[in-house]
């Protein structure tokens, strides 16, 4: 059994019957399915309850995805200041939070206020990453892909320097996923080329948040999240080949964790 598998097993033993709650702030009319992908990944990773907080126009779409997913809505088409207080209330219920997947045209000050003021660990993904750079990230894991890490490099010079100066942990996704924490960089050894398919970043965010909600520290959650995603991708690719979908990967998560 690898060190990561032992850590995953220890998390399951320590949490007992309480496997945590995850809150999600994600989605927009252009990306209505991202909250559901994040939520399904968190549920398949063992979370007891997952609640998505989404704009009103996509509420019915998200709510129809999975009867196991709790869904709430805020008025309007974008995440704005008016939704911040209810997000804080959700965070009093949740053990971990995901902010950012598909969060198009969100009000930057609202995103920053949520990340800066909630007390639970946060996965900051996609469109929330750039506005988040102006606030305290010592309780966060950032999950950039593609060019989403460019603003970090421009401001701090390197991801290692960023992690040292801010206390943030990063999972950088790409051909080989890498975890950056405390100035160190670790390569994840699981995964396949099929994991470039759309939705796997959302899947990673959900897995990572679930692990945080179950009590993993941020470095372990980042490293384990990448490992679980990659191993689940391997299982799904073995069955579906290059036609694997993010939902196929999500459905293999329990086999990986078991």
ChimeraX attribute file (.defattr): number of C-alpha atoms within 10 A of each C-alpha:
attribute: neighborCount
match mode: 1-to-1
recipient: residues
	/A:1	6
	/A:2	7
	/A:3	9
	/A:4	16
	/A:5	16
	/A:6	11
	/A:7	16
	/A:8	20
	/A:9	13
	/A:10	12
	/A:11	17
	/A:12	19
	/A:13	10
	/A:14	13
	/A:15	14
	/A:16	9
	/A:17	9
	/A:18	13
	/A:19	23
	/A:20	24
	/A:21	24
	/A:22	32
	/A:23	31
	/A:24	31
	/A:25	26
	/A:26	31
	/A:27	29
	/A:28	25
	/A:29	18
	/A:30	12
	/A:31	14
	/A:32	22
	/A:33	20
	/A:34	23
	/A:35	33
	/A:36	28
	/A:37	26
	/A:38	32
	/A:39	34
	/A:40	24
	/A:41	31
	/A:42	32
	/A:43	25
	/A:44	19
	/A:45	27
	/A:46	21
	/A:47	25
	/A:48	18
	/A:49	20
	/A:50	27
	/A:51	22
	/A:52	26
	/A:53	24
	/A:54	30
	/A:55	25
	/A:56	17
	/A:57	17
	/A:58	19
	/A:59	20
	/A:60	14
	/A:61	14
	/A:62	26
	/A:63	19
	/A:64	12
	/A:65	15
	/A:66	14
	/A:67	9
	/A:68	15
	/A:69	19
	/A:70	16
	/A:71	22
	/A:72	17
	/A:73	18
	/A:74	19
	/A:75	13
	/A:76	14
	/A:77	18
	/A:78	21
	/A:79	25
	/A:80	18
	/A:81	15
	/A:82	12
	/A:83	21
	/A:84	18
	/A:85	13
	/A:86	14
	/A:87	18
	/A:88	17
	/A:89	11
	/A:90	21
	/A:91	22
	/A:92	14
	/A:93	15
	/A:94	20
	/A:95	26
	/A:96	28
	/A:97	32
	/A:98	30
	/A:99	27
	/A:100	24
	/A:101	28
	/A:102	23
	/A:103	27
	/A:104	19
	/A:105	12
	/A:106	21
	/A:107	15
	/A:108	16
	/A:109	14
	/A:110	18
	/A:111	27
	/A:112	20
	/A:113	17
	/A:114	22
	/A:115	26
	/A:116	17
	/A:117	11
	/A:118	18
	/A:119	15
	/A:120	18
	/A:121	24
	/A:122	30
	/A:123	30
	/A:124	26
	/A:125	27
	/A:126	24
	/A:127	21
	/A:128	28
	/A:129	23
	/A:130	19
	/A:131	18
	/A:132	23
	/A:133	15
	/A:134	11
	/A:135	15
	/A:136	15
	/A:137	21
	/A:138	17
	/A:139	19
	/A:140	24
	/A:141	30
	/A:142	27
	/A:143	25
	/A:144	23
	/A:145	16
	/A:146	10
	/A:147	9
	/A:148	19
	/A:149	20
	/A:150	16
	/A:151	14
	/A:152	19
	/A:153	14
	/A:154	10
	/A:155	12
	/A:156	15
	/A:157	12
	/A:158	14
	/A:159	26
	/A:160	20
	/A:161	19
	/A:162	22
	/A:163	23
	/A:164	16
	/A:165	14
	/A:166	17
	/A:167	18
	/A:168	23
	/A:169	31
	/A:170	28
	/A:171	30
	/A:172	23
	/A:173	22
	/A:174	14
	/A:175	12
	/A:176	15
	/A:177	20
	/A:178	19
	/A:179	26
	/A:180	25
	/A:181	24
	/A:182	18
	/A:183	16
	/A:184	13
	/A:185	16
	/A:186	12
	/A:187	15
	/A:188	19
	/A:189	13
	/A:190	16
	/A:191	22
	/A:192	21
	/A:193	14
	/A:194	21
	/A:195	25
	/A:196	16
	/A:197	13
	/A:198	12
	/A:199	19
	/A:200	24
	/A:201	25
	/A:202	29
	/A:203	28
	/A:204	28
	/A:205	34
	/A:206	33
	/A:207	31
	/A:208	35
	/A:209	37
	/A:210	36
	/A:211	29
	/A:212	31
	/A:213	29
	/A:214	26
	/A:215	20
	/A:216	22
	/A:217	13
	/A:218	24
	/A:219	19
	/A:220	19
	/A:221	26
	/A:222	30
	/A:223	23
	/A:224	23
	/A:225	28
	/A:226	29
	/A:227	22
	/A:228	29
	/A:229	28
	/A:230	27
	/A:231	22
	/A:232	26
	/A:233	29
	/A:234	23
	/A:235	21
	/A:236	26
	/A:237	21
	/A:238	12
	/A:239	12
	/A:240	13
	/A:241	13
	/A:242	14
	/A:243	11
	/A:244	20
	/A:245	20
	/A:246	21
	/A:247	15
	/A:248	17
	/A:249	24
	/A:250	28
	/A:251	18
	/A:252	21
	/A:253	26
	/A:254	15
	/A:255	13
	/A:256	18
	/A:257	16
	/A:258	8
